[in-house]
Amino acid sequence: MKHGRRLTMEEKKFLAKQGYEAKNFLRIKKTAEYYEFLEVYSGKILTVRR
């Protein structure tokens, strides 16, 4: 499993705008089209378009 990185302020605001609690996520991948976040407690991967 990939290890996640801490979120930047921009990513925290983005997740809050999408309706997610930012403290529960780590960033796995950041591309021009989407983000991939790892939910810390469940281990599930969340893919969100920018």
Secondary structure, DSSP 8 states (H G I E B T S, - for coil): ----B---HHHHHHHHHHT--GGGEEEEEE-SSEEEEEETTT--EEEEE-
